[in-house]
Amino acid sequence: MKTKTLERASWPTVLSFLLPGFTGFLLFVFIPMISTIGVAFTNYSGGPRWKFIGFRNFQLLLESSQFHQSLLVTLQFVFFTVLLQMVLGLLFAMLLNQGFRGTTFFRSLFFMPNVLSAVGVSLAFSLLFHPSQGFANQLLGILGLPPNTWLTSSDTALMSIIIVTLWMSFGYYMIIFLGGLQSINPALYEAASIDGANGFHTFFKITLPMLSPTMFFAMTMSIINSFKVFDQVFMMTGGQDGGGPAGSTNVVVFDVYQNSFKNYKFGYASAESLLLLLIILTITLIQFRNQKKWVTYDL
């Protein structure tokens, strides 16, 4: 009886701690999300008058060449960013897993960009990538290489944003991979060494299979985060209409921003956001359904 009384008395305390977080989630996540879904089926443009138009916004999206281009740019960004994040994250994690002196310092050094403001980092790299006064082209000149166009050309603008994104984020995935590597049972490597396995066979037969659950998580998070890229694009292209040179950096989230806050087509932009959500959800579900084909939880 006394235990039940204490449990009842603790509920107000528990609720008082949960209430601020739940209130924030309700006001800034749940209600806006539900509102976006509702607005996507209207022609709302910011004024007092609007009407329900059904799936008209989605039809216009599927017929829009600009949306097709922004989706293509987004897929290009996601593909190269995710691929390089996985490769660099795993590579540096394996290097730091060797246990040499200064590992803690380098681990902190590589992870530090992940906690920096994306706006500040984008501004800094915009100065570094300046075509005439930027340090990047000055360094290329010192090395005897021709200057790069970086953010001023449609051929290199998206690549420049990918470089900045990688510099900011690969340390996060490096830490995840490092944790996965350190959780692998050393006895597996000892047994492989006794059997005469070399480094190549050990990596593909032990390290990668045992690291596959970690890689699955890292890849899922990387894909979701890459689809949501906005800050780097906005800051490094100056918020240009169409997303930088000739629309080469016009990712879907940036296109949503332009349609809503520049063109005031809130219904259309909401439909675009909802369609992006469905794309991310579909890719994530496909990953979860196919994980049994390559994710190994035990050898």
N, C-alpha and C positions, 0 to 999 in steps of 0.2 A: 504493500500500500504506500509506503514511504517513497519507494522508487518511482511509482506512477505519479505521485505528487510532484517530485522533483522534475520529471519529464515534462509535465504540464507547465510547471513554472518556467522551464527553460525555453518553451516555444516562443514567448514574446521576445526574448533575447535573440533567438535564431532569426525570427522574422524581421527584427529591427536591423540586423546585418544584411539580410537578403533584400530588403525593400529598396535601398538606393540603387543597387545594381539592376534589380528588376524594373524599377521605374525608368532608368536610363535606357534599358533595352526596349521597353514598351514605347517610349516617346521617340527615340532616335533610330530604332531598327524596325520593330514590328509594325507600328502604325504607318511610317513612310513606305514600307514594303507593300502593305495592303493597299495604300493609296495609289502607289505606282501601278499596281495591277489594275485597279479600277480606272485610272486616268488613261491607260493604254487603249481602252475601248471607247474613247471620246475624242472630240476635236478641240480639246481645251488648249487655249493659247494665252492664258493669263488674264483674260477679261471675265466679266461677270456672266457672259453668255457662253454656253457650251451645250453639246448634245451627244447622245450616245450614237456611235457610228459602227458598232460591231467590230468586225475584223478588217475594216478598211485600212487602218494604219499598217497592219501586218502585210496586207496586199501591196500597199505602196512600197513597203520596205523590200519585199521580195522582187519588185520591179525596178528598184532604184539601183542605178549603176554606181552611185556614190557609196551606197551601203555594201555592194559587192566588192568594191575596191577596198573599203575600210576593213571588211572581213578578211580579205586576202592579205592585207598588210598585217593584221592582227595574227593570222595564222603563221605568217613568215616570222614575225617577232617571237611568237610562242615556240615555234619549232627550234630556232637557233638558240634562243635563250635557255630553254629547258635542256637541250642537248649539251650546251657548253657548261651550264651550271652543274649538271650531273658529272661530266668529265672532269672539270676543274675541281669540283668539290671532292670527288673520289681520289683524284691524283694527289691533292694537297693533304687529304686525310691520311693517305697511305704514307706520305713522306713524314708527317708529324707523328705517325704511329711507330716510327723507328726508335723513339726514345732517346734521341740525342739531346745534348744540353741546349737550353733555351726554348724547348718545346712550348712551355707555358706562355712565354713572351710572344712567339710567332702565332700561337693559337689566338691570343687576345688581339694581336695586330691585324690578322686577317678577318676576325669577326667584327672589329670595331666599326667599319663602314656600314654594317647592317643596322646600327643604332643611330646613325646620323640622319639628319633631316634630308629627305629626298629633294626638297626644294633647294636647300643650301648646296648640296652636292651637284645638282643640275646646273645651278648658276656658276659654280666653280669650274665645272667642265666646259661650260659655254665659253668662258674666258680662255681656258686651255686650248679649245678647238677654234679660236678666232683665226680666220684665214691668213691674216698678215701679222698680227701681234701675239698670237697664241704660242704658248710654250711647246705645244705638240709639233707644229710646223718648224719652229726654231730647232727643236731636237732632230727632226728629220733632216734639216739643212746641215747640222753639225755632222750627221752620219753620212752625208753626201747623197741623200735621197730626195726626190722631188716632193714639194709640198702636197698635202692632201686637202681635198675640198671640204671634208668633214660634214658640217651641218648646212653648207650652202649648195649642195648638189643632191639631186634626187637619187643618185647612185650610191651615196655614202651616208646620207642623213640617218636612215634607219639603223645602219651598222654602228654609227656613233652612239645612238641611244642604247643599242644592245651592249656596247662596251661599258657604258656608264652603269647600266643595270647589273651587268656581271660583276663589276668592281664593288658594287654595293652589296650584292646578295650572295655571292658564291661562298663567303665565309660562313654563312648560316648553314648551308648544306654541308660544308666541310665538317662543322661541329657534329652534325647529325651522323654523317658517315663515320667520323672518328669514334663516336659512341658505339656505333654498330660494329666496327672493327674490334674494339676493345672488349666486346661481349662475346666474341667467338672463342670457343674453348681451345686453348693452346694444345691440348692433347691431340686434336685433329691434325695440326701441323707436324707434331712429333711423329705421329703414326705415318703420315705421308712421307716424311723424311726417311724413316726406317725402310719404307717400301721403295725408296729411290726416286721419288717424284721430284722434278725440278720446279723452279719458280713459276714457269709458265703453267704447268699442270696444277700446281697448288692454287694459283690465282683463279683459274677457271673451274676447278673441281671443288674447291673448298671456300675460298674467299667470296667469290660472286654468289654462289648458292646460299651461303649463310648470311650474306649481306642483302639478299633480295627483299626481305620484309622491310628493311630500312630504306632501300632504294625505292620500293613501292610507295612508301609514305612520302619520301622526299620528292619523287616525281609528281605525285598527286598535288602536293602543296605548290610545287613549282609551276605546274600548268595553271592552276587556279590563280595564283598571283600574277602570272604573265598575262593572262587574259584581262586583268584589271589594271594594267599599266596606264597611267595618266600623267602623274606629276612630271616625269622626265620629259614627256612629249610636250606638255604645255610650256614648261620653263625653257627648254632648249630650242624650241621653234618660235618662241615669242608669242604663242597663241595664234599663229597665223591661220587664216581661213583655209580650210582644206587640209590642214595638218602638214605644214612645212613645204619644202620644194615640191611642187606638182603632186601634192597629196601623198608623198612617199612615206609620211609618218602619221597618216590619219587613221589611227587605230579606232576601234569601235567605241571605246569609252570617251575618247576625245570627240568623236562624231556626235555622241549623245550630248556632250557639253555644248557643242556648237548649236545643235538643233533646239536645245532647251533654253539656254541662257543668251544666245545671240539671235536665233531665228524665232524664239518664243513658240516653238511647236512642241508644247509639253506632252501632248497626247502621242505624237509621233515618236518623240524621244523616249517616252515611257515604254512604248511598244518595242523600241530598239533595245532598251535595257532588259526587258522581259525575254526577248529573243536571245540575247547574250546569256542570260541566266539559264535558259533551256539548253543552249549549246554546251555550257560548262557542265551542267548537270548530266547531260547525255554522255559526254566524254568521261566524266567521273564514274558513272554507272557502268560504262563499258570496261573501264579499268578494273573495277571491283569484280565484274563478272569473269574477266579473263585472267585474274591474278593467279588462279589455280594452275594455269599453264606454265607460269615461270617463277612464281614466288615459292620458295622452299622454307618451310618452318623447322625441318629436321632432316638431317642426312640419313 
